[in-house]
Amino acid sequence: MSAREVLREALRLLVAHKLRSTLTLFGIVWGTAAVIFLVGWGRGVRDKLELGFFKAGRNMGEVWAGRVSEEFTPATDRRFLWFTSDDVAVLRRRARLPALIGAEAWELLPAAAGGRGLTVDVRGIEPEVHEIRGIPIAAGRGINRSDVSQRRRVVLLGDLVRRRLLGPQGRVGAWVRIAGIPFQVVGLFAPVGTQLASDRYYVDEQVWVPISTVQALWPSPWSEEPVVTKIVYRMRERALLEETEREVRAILASRLHVAPDDDEAISIWSSVKMFNRLPIEQMRGLFFVLAVATLGIGGIGVMNMMLDSVHERRREIGLRLAVGARRRDVVAQFFAETFCVTASGGLAGAALGILVCVLLRSARLPELAPVPVLGADTVVAALVVMVGVGVLAGVIPAWRAARVDPAGTLRME
């Protein structure tokens, strides 16, 4: 049979049994659309989680000094620990795995401007910290090396702090008072939004000043040296997460004279570690299995419909075999008809899945609400699965058609 005749016969089959055909095609359409939507949505979930976790720094590790654990010293000798600027300098010289290292000094202080006031998270930073965290600046500039060396009283404002202190017209060059001390605004951060990982306050609620300024104006009461609240570093790649952590811990442990495996003395946290613990790939695999199972159910409907077609057309098949048609021609015919039915539903389902993905991506949703990520590989995967289902659905009907006995069907006639 020609391709046109195969297509005509497939359409005749669909029209002859409208209800059954509608339900069968619905399964194929829904299954194909589900493959595209669920696979794309699984990728969208991963992208949104990655965005939320890494808004305050990508591939970043954070190190705190704590207290010597009871496992390593008597309870009466559990001394408190802290880092100094010298520890950071030594870490920079000796560490080979971190791509970049920076230091922060924190204070929680009142800030005021133009009759407005609030308590803000003041972060004294080195220029390396801004590069590690990668927070975009909407206006002005960041903290530079000259600001640190000269202990300048300059400040960058997070978006929420800027709006609350300076109002909607807040600009670079304005002055704010932090703990009663005037600071000039040299930069304004772009809005960062919701974070899935943060330390104390979100970036939008922080203000950044030179680390030397914090250390000079608000020195630590327990050390005459400049105290560092936290050390941050950027790992070269995520695969080196554990190796980088071990190197950083070993160097700092030797400086503080504590055991390298004392997690309470030196705490290291990374959003990469938290992100890696999420069962994202397993969840995406589950979505794919569910979508394929849905498409498989539609394939079973196609197979049942074609089996009924074989039963109804036994005399036609027998007559064709009696006048010289080869069995492989009959097999090819029913394979082709099954594939036409499956392909029509699959293409409609692909169009539906793509349309839903496009509409969701254009909709106004919450910032971290996952939306399907539509890619060519996703559509190709759905179509490949659909073709596989169509081939499997056509095996049994084609085999049944090839086994029709021409003599028996002619005697029935």
Backbone torsions as a table, in degrees:
resi	resn	phi	psi	omega
1	MET	NA	146.4	178.3
2	SER	-77.4	166.6	179.6
3	ALA	-61.4	-37.4	179.5
4	ARG	-64.5	-41.6	179.2
5	GLU	-66.1	-39.1	177.8
6	VAL	-62.3	-44.7	179.5
7	LEU	-64.6	-40.9	178.7
8	ARG	-62.7	-41.1	-179.9
9	GLU	-67.3	-37.1	178.2
10	ALA	-65.3	-41.1	178.7
11	LEU	-67.0	-39.4	177.6
12	ARG	-60.9	-39.0	179.2
13	LEU	-64.1	-41.6	-179.9
14	LEU	-66.9	-39.9	-178.1
15	VAL	-72.2	-33.0	-176.2
16	ALA	-66.6	-30.0	-178.6
17	HIS	-128.6	77.5	-170.7
18	LYS	-62.5	-49.0	-176.8
19	LEU	-63.7	-49.0	-179.0
20	ARG	-63.4	-39.9	179.6
21	SER	-65.1	-39.6	179.5
22	THR	-62.5	-46.9	-179.4
23	LEU	-65.4	-39.4	-179.9
24	THR	-66.0	-47.8	179.4
25	LEU	-65.2	-32.9	177.1
26	PHE	-60.0	-41.1	178.4
27	GLY	-62.6	-41.4	179.0
28	ILE	-68.3	-45.0	179.6
29	VAL	-60.5	-50.0	-177.7
30	TRP	-63.7	-41.4	-178.9
31	GLY	-65.1	-44.4	179.5
32	THR	-65.6	-42.8	177.8
33	ALA	-63.4	-37.1	179.8
34	ALA	-65.4	-39.1	177.6
35	VAL	-59.6	-49.0	-178.6
36	ILE	-64.2	-45.7	-176.2
37	PHE	-68.4	-48.9	-174.5
38	LEU	-69.9	-39.0	176.6
39	VAL	-65.3	-43.8	177.5
40	GLY	-65.6	-37.8	-179.7
41	TRP	-69.0	-38.2	175.9
42	GLY	-60.3	-40.3	176.9
43	ARG	-67.9	-36.6	177.7
44	GLY	-64.9	-38.2	177.2
45	VAL	-60.7	-44.9	179.4
46	ARG	-61.2	-45.9	-177.8
47	ASP	-62.8	-42.0	-178.8
48	LYS	-69.3	-39.4	176.7
49	LEU	-64.1	-41.8	178.7
50	GLU	-63.4	-42.1	177.5
51	LEU	-60.5	-46.2	-178.1
52	GLY	-65.6	-38.9	-177.9
53	PHE	-74.4	-30.6	-171.2
54	PHE	-108.7	17.1	178.8
55	LYS	-64.2	-32.6	-178.2
56	ALA	-97.4	13.2	178.4
57	GLY	148.6	124.0	-179.4
58	ARG	-97.3	135.1	179.7
59	ASN	55.7	42.3	-174.6
60	MET	-108.7	142.2	172.2
61	GLY	-116.0	148.8	-177.9
62	GLU	-128.7	134.2	-173.5
63	VAL	-124.3	128.9	174.4
64	TRP	-119.5	151.3	169.4
65	ALA	-97.5	137.7	-176.9
66	GLY	-122.2	-111.0	-176.6
67	ARG	-144.3	143.9	-179.7
68	VAL	-60.3	131.6	-176.2
69	SER	-71.4	154.0	176.7
70	GLU	-62.3	-24.2	-179.3
71	GLU	-69.6	-18.8	-173.8
72	PHE	-115.2	-6.0	179.6
73	THR	-157.9	154.6	176.5
74	PRO	-58.6	152.1	-177.1
75	ALA	-58.3	-31.0	-178.3
76	THR	-75.1	-12.1	-176.7
77	ASP	-118.0	28.2	-179.2
78	ARG	-82.4	82.8	-176.1
79	ARG	-74.2	148.7	174.1
80	PHE	-81.6	152.1	-175.2
81	LEU	-125.3	157.3	173.7
82	TRP	-155.5	156.5	177.1
83	PHE	-94.1	154.8	174.5
84	THR	-124.2	172.5	178.5
85	SER	-62.3	-30.3	177.3
86	ASP	-65.2	-39.0	177.6
87	ASP	-60.6	-40.0	179.1
88	VAL	-65.6	-41.7	179.8
89	ALA	-63.3	-42.0	178.5
90	VAL	-65.2	-41.4	179.0
91	LEU	-61.2	-40.8	178.3
92	ARG	-63.0	-38.5	-177.5
93	ARG	-72.3	-38.4	-169.7
94	ARG	-95.7	-29.8	-175.8
95	ALA	-74.2	136.6	-179.5
96	ARG	-110.5	-26.4	-174.5
97	LEU	-83.4	-39.8	178.7
98	PRO	-65.6	138.3	178.1
99	ALA	-77.2	-28.9	-176.8
100	LEU	-156.3	144.4	-178.5
101	ILE	-133.4	137.9	178.5
102	GLY	-144.1	164.6	-177.5
103	ALA	-123.5	149.2	177.4
104	GLU	-131.2	146.6	172.4
105	ALA	-128.1	126.1	-171.0
106	TRP	-108.6	148.2	168.7
107	GLU	-147.0	149.4	174.7
108	LEU	-110.0	108.2	-167.7
109	LEU	-135.2	156.8	175.4
110	PRO	-78.0	144.1	176.9
111	ALA	-131.7	148.6	-178.1
112	ALA	-147.2	151.2	175.7
113	ALA	-165.4	129.2	175.8
114	GLY	56.3	38.8	179.7
115	GLY	82.4	-3.6	177.0
116	ARG	-100.9	148.2	178.9
117	GLY	-151.0	152.2	176.1
118	LEU	-165.3	164.6	175.7
119	THR	-89.7	131.1	-174.4
120	VAL	-124.3	156.1	175.5
121	ASP	-87.6	103.7	-177.8
122	VAL	-90.8	121.4	179.5
123	ARG	-112.5	113.5	169.4
124	GLY	-82.4	123.8	-173.1
125	ILE	-129.5	159.6	165.9
126	GLU	-93.6	157.8	179.7
127	PRO	-56.5	-30.1	-179.9
128	GLU	-63.1	-30.2	-178.6
129	VAL	-62.9	-42.0	179.9
130	HIS	-63.9	-38.7	178.4
131	GLU	-67.0	-38.2	179.0
132	ILE	-66.3	-45.2	-175.9
133	ARG	-78.3	-31.8	175.4
134	GLY	67.3	30.3	179.5
135	ILE	-74.1	125.0	-178.5
136	PRO	-70.7	145.8	178.7
137	ILE	-104.0	127.3	-179.1
138	ALA	-81.8	-32.5	-178.8
139	ALA	-154.5	148.3	177.5
140	GLY	85.4	-146.4	-175.7
141	ARG	-139.2	176.5	177.7
142	GLY	-98.6	-173.5	176.6
143	ILE	-78.9	127.6	-179.8
144	ASN	-111.2	177.4	-176.8
145	ARG	-64.7	-34.3	178.9
146	SER	-65.9	-37.2	177.3
147	ASP	-59.8	-40.9	-178.0
148	VAL	-71.3	-46.5	-176.5
149	SER	-65.5	-31.2	-178.1
150	GLN	-99.9	4.5	178.2
151	ARG	52.7	46.7	-176.9
152	ARG	-71.3	151.0	177.3
153	ARG	-96.9	74.4	177.9
154	VAL	-122.3	156.2	-172.6
155	VAL	-146.0	144.2	168.0
156	LEU	-106.7	136.3	-176.7
157	LEU	-107.7	134.1	169.3
158	GLY	-66.0	159.0	-172.8
159	ASP	-60.3	-43.8	-179.4
160	LEU	-67.3	-40.7	177.6
161	VAL	-63.6	-42.4	179.3
162	ARG	-59.2	-44.7	-178.2
163	ARG	-68.5	-36.1	-178.1
164	ARG	-78.5	-32.6	-178.3
165	LEU	-90.3	-43.8	-173.1
166	LEU	-105.0	-10.5	-178.6
167	GLY	78.6	180.0	-175.8
168	PRO	-64.1	-19.9	-178.6
169	GLN	-96.3	10.4	-179.1
170	GLY	-58.4	140.6	-174.7
171	ARG	-144.1	167.6	174.4
172	VAL	-66.3	140.4	-178.3
173	GLY	102.1	-14.1	177.2
174	ALA	-69.1	166.6	179.2
175	TRP	-118.6	139.2	173.3
176	VAL	-129.2	155.8	178.2
177	ARG	-110.5	125.1	177.9
178	ILE	-112.4	115.8	-174.1
179	ALA	54.3	36.2	177.8
180	GLY	83.6	-1.5	-177.4
181	ILE	-103.6	129.1	-177.0
182	PRO	-73.6	136.8	175.5
183	PHE	-130.3	139.6	177.3
184	GLN	-93.4	134.6	178.8
185	VAL	-77.3	118.2	179.1
186	VAL	-108.6	-9.8	-179.2
187	GLY	-160.3	152.1	177.9
188	LEU	-126.2	126.0	178.4
189	PHE	-73.4	146.0	169.5
190	ALA	-70.0	152.8	179.2
191	PRO	-58.7	132.5	178.6
192	VAL	-96.4	-37.9	177.6
193	GLY	84.9	-161.7	-174.7
194	THR	-67.6	133.4	177.1
195	GLN	-114.7	140.5	175.0
196	LEU	-89.8	-9.3	176.8
197	ALA	-142.1	127.5	-179.3
198	SER	-151.6	160.0	175.3
199	ASP	-116.6	107.2	-180.0
200	ARG	70.9	-72.4	-178.5
201	TYR	-123.2	153.4	173.1
202	TYR	-67.4	160.2	-179.5
203	VAL	-60.8	-36.7	179.6
204	ASP	-62.1	-18.5	-178.6
205	GLU	-103.5	10.1	-177.4
206	GLN	-105.2	158.7	167.2
207	VAL	-127.1	140.5	-177.9
208	TRP	-114.0	133.8	177.2
209	VAL	-133.8	167.2	176.6
210	PRO	-60.7	139.4	-177.1
211	ILE	-62.1	-34.7	-179.9
212	SER	-66.2	-30.5	178.8
213	THR	-67.7	-44.2	176.8
214	VAL	-62.5	-44.1	-177.6
215	GLN	-65.9	-31.1	-179.7
216	ALA	-81.7	-43.1	-176.3
217	LEU	-79.2	-33.9	-177.5
218	TRP	-130.4	70.4	-176.0
219	PRO	-68.2	155.7	178.8
220	SER	-72.3	136.3	-179.7
221	PRO	-74.5	-14.0	-175.3
222	TRP	-106.6	6.6	178.8
223	SER	-152.4	140.4	176.1
224	GLU	-83.5	-13.6	178.1
225	GLU	-88.2	157.5	177.1
226	PRO	-64.0	118.3	-176.1
227	VAL	-89.7	139.1	176.8
228	VAL	-108.6	124.3	-179.6
229	THR	-71.2	-42.3	-175.4
230	LYS	-150.9	145.0	173.4
231	ILE	-108.2	132.5	177.3
232	VAL	-118.7	149.6	178.2
233	TYR	-145.9	158.0	175.3
234	ARG	-111.2	123.5	176.7
235	MET	-76.7	149.4	-176.8
236	ARG	-65.7	-36.6	176.6
237	GLU	-157.6	156.5	-174.5
238	ARG	-65.7	-26.3	179.8
239	ALA	-65.1	-20.4	-179.1
240	LEU	-96.7	19.7	-177.0
241	LEU	-54.5	-56.2	-174.8
242	GLU	-70.7	-39.6	179.5
243	GLU	-63.4	-41.6	178.5
244	THR	-64.6	-42.0	179.5
245	GLU	-61.9	-43.2	-179.8
246	ARG	-64.4	-40.5	-179.6
247	GLU	-65.8	-46.8	-180.0
248	VAL	-61.2	-44.2	-179.0
249	ARG	-63.5	-42.5	-177.9
250	ALA	-63.8	-43.2	-179.1
251	ILE	-65.3	-46.7	-178.6
252	LEU	-69.6	-33.6	177.5
253	ALA	-63.3	-39.0	178.0
254	SER	-66.7	-32.1	177.7
255	ARG	-71.5	-36.7	-178.1
256	LEU	-92.3	-4.1	179.7
257	HIS	60.1	50.7	176.3
258	VAL	-129.3	168.4	179.4
259	ALA	-71.7	138.3	-179.4
260	PRO	-62.1	-24.4	-178.7
261	ASP	-97.0	13.5	176.8
262	ASP	-84.5	93.4	-176.4
263	ASP	-67.3	-24.9	179.5
264	GLU	-77.4	-30.6	178.8
265	ALA	-74.3	-42.7	178.3
266	ILE	-128.7	110.6	-179.0
267	SER	-101.8	131.0	177.4
268	ILE	-122.5	128.0	-179.4
269	TRP	-127.0	145.3	177.5
270	SER	-146.4	134.7	175.3
271	SER	-65.5	-25.0	176.8
272	VAL	-62.7	-42.2	-180.0
273	LYS	-64.1	-42.9	178.0
274	MET	-63.7	-43.4	-178.9
275	PHE	-63.6	-40.4	-178.8
276	ASN	-67.1	-22.9	-179.6
277	ARG	-78.1	-16.5	-179.2
278	LEU	-73.1	136.0	-178.4
279	PRO	-79.8	56.4	-173.5
280	ILE	-70.0	-47.0	-177.9
281	GLU	-65.6	-38.1	177.0
282	GLN	-63.2	-38.8	179.6
283	MET	-66.4	-41.2	178.0
284	ARG	-64.4	-38.7	177.5
285	GLY	-63.7	-39.2	178.0
286	LEU	-64.4	-42.0	177.5
287	PHE	-58.5	-43.6	-177.7
288	PHE	-65.0	-42.6	179.8
289	VAL	-62.8	-43.4	179.3
290	LEU	-62.2	-42.0	-179.3
291	ALA	-66.2	-42.8	179.6
292	VAL	-65.3	-38.4	177.7
293	ALA	-62.3	-40.5	177.1
294	THR	-61.8	-43.7	178.2
295	LEU	-65.8	-35.4	178.4
296	GLY	-63.6	-36.7	177.3
297	ILE	-62.7	-40.4	175.8
298	GLY	-63.6	-36.1	177.4
299	GLY	-64.1	-36.0	176.9
300	ILE	-64.0	-37.7	176.7
301	GLY	-62.9	-41.0	177.8
302	VAL	-63.5	-43.0	-179.2
303	MET	-61.6	-43.6	179.2
304	ASN	-63.1	-39.7	179.8
305	MET	-65.1	-39.8	179.9
306	MET	-71.6	-32.4	175.8
307	LEU	-63.7	-42.1	175.9
308	ASP	-62.0	-38.1	178.8
309	SER	-63.7	-40.9	177.1
310	VAL	-60.6	-43.8	-179.5
311	HIS	-62.4	-43.0	-177.9
312	GLU	-70.2	-26.5	-173.7
313	ARG	-107.2	23.8	-178.6
314	ARG	-59.6	-42.2	-178.4
315	ARG	-65.0	-40.2	177.4
316	GLU	-61.6	-44.4	-179.3
317	ILE	-65.2	-44.6	179.3
318	GLY	-61.1	-40.7	179.4
319	LEU	-64.3	-41.7	179.3
320	ARG	-62.9	-41.1	179.2
321	LEU	-67.1	-35.6	-177.6
322	ALA	-68.4	-30.8	-177.5
323	VAL	-93.7	10.2	171.3
324	GLY	115.8	-0.5	177.5
325	ALA	-67.0	143.0	178.5
326	ARG	-86.1	151.4	-178.7
327	ARG	-61.5	-35.2	-179.7
328	ARG	-67.0	-26.3	175.3
329	ASP	-67.7	-38.7	177.8
330	VAL	-66.6	-43.2	178.2
331	VAL	-59.5	-46.7	-179.3
332	ALA	-61.6	-38.4	-179.4
333	GLN	-61.9	-47.8	-177.5
334	PHE	-72.8	-31.2	172.6
335	PHE	-61.6	-45.4	-178.2
336	ALA	-64.0	-42.9	180.0
337	GLU	-64.8	-42.9	178.0
338	THR	-61.0	-43.3	-178.8
339	PHE	-65.5	-36.3	177.5
340	CYS	-61.9	-45.0	179.0
341	VAL	-62.5	-46.5	-178.6
342	THR	-65.8	-42.6	-177.6
343	ALA	-64.3	-39.3	179.8
344	SER	-62.4	-43.8	177.2
345	GLY	-69.3	-37.7	-178.9
346	GLY	-65.4	-42.8	179.5
347	LEU	-66.2	-39.6	176.5
348	ALA	-64.3	-39.4	178.2
349	GLY	-66.6	-39.1	177.5
350	ALA	-62.0	-42.9	178.2
351	ALA	-62.6	-41.7	179.1
352	LEU	-64.6	-44.6	-179.9
353	GLY	-61.9	-43.3	178.6
354	ILE	-63.7	-41.8	-179.6
355	LEU	-62.3	-44.5	179.7
356	VAL	-62.6	-42.8	179.6
357	CYS	-62.4	-43.3	-179.6
358	VAL	-65.2	-42.9	-179.9
359	LEU	-64.0	-40.7	179.7
360	LEU	-67.8	-36.2	179.5
361	ARG	-69.5	-27.7	179.1
362	SER	-89.0	-8.7	-179.2
363	ALA	-77.4	154.4	177.3
364	ARG	-86.4	103.1	-177.9
365	LEU	-117.8	163.0	174.4
366	PRO	-54.5	155.2	-169.8
367	GLU	-52.9	-46.4	-175.8
368	LEU	-102.7	16.2	175.6
369	ALA	-70.5	124.7	-177.8
370	PRO	-68.1	138.6	174.4
371	VAL	-126.6	149.9	-178.4
372	PRO	-60.8	138.3	174.6
373	VAL	-101.0	109.7	-175.0
374	LEU	-90.5	122.1	177.7
375	GLY	-130.9	158.9	179.9
376	ALA	-60.5	-35.5	-179.6
377	ASP	-65.7	-32.7	178.2
378	THR	-65.9	-45.5	179.6
379	VAL	-65.3	-43.0	179.0
380	VAL	-61.6	-42.8	178.9
381	ALA	-60.0	-42.6	179.2
382	ALA	-63.2	-42.7	-179.4
383	LEU	-68.9	-36.6	177.6
384	VAL	-64.4	-44.1	177.6
385	VAL	-62.3	-40.9	179.5
386	MET	-62.0	-42.4	178.1
387	VAL	-62.8	-41.9	178.0
388	GLY	-60.8	-42.9	178.0
389	VAL	-63.8	-40.4	179.3
390	GLY	-63.0	-40.6	179.0
391	VAL	-65.7	-46.0	-179.8
392	LEU	-64.1	-38.4	-180.0
393	ALA	-66.5	-24.0	-178.2
394	GLY	-91.0	-8.1	-175.6
395	VAL	-64.7	-54.9	-174.6
396	ILE	-67.2	-46.0	177.3
397	PRO	-59.9	-40.8	179.6
398	ALA	-66.3	-38.9	178.5
399	TRP	-64.6	-41.9	178.0
400	ARG	-63.2	-41.0	-179.1
401	ALA	-64.8	-38.4	-179.1
402	ALA	-69.6	-21.6	-178.0
403	ARG	-90.1	1.7	178.6
404	VAL	-63.5	133.7	-179.3
405	ASP	-89.4	113.7	-178.7
406	PRO	-59.1	-42.2	-178.8
407	ALA	-61.7	-43.8	-178.9
408	GLY	-63.5	-42.3	-179.3
409	THR	-69.1	-33.7	177.6
410	LEU	-68.6	-36.7	176.4
411	ARG	-65.4	-36.5	176.1
412	MET	-60.4	-38.1	179.5
413	GLU	-67.1	NA	NA
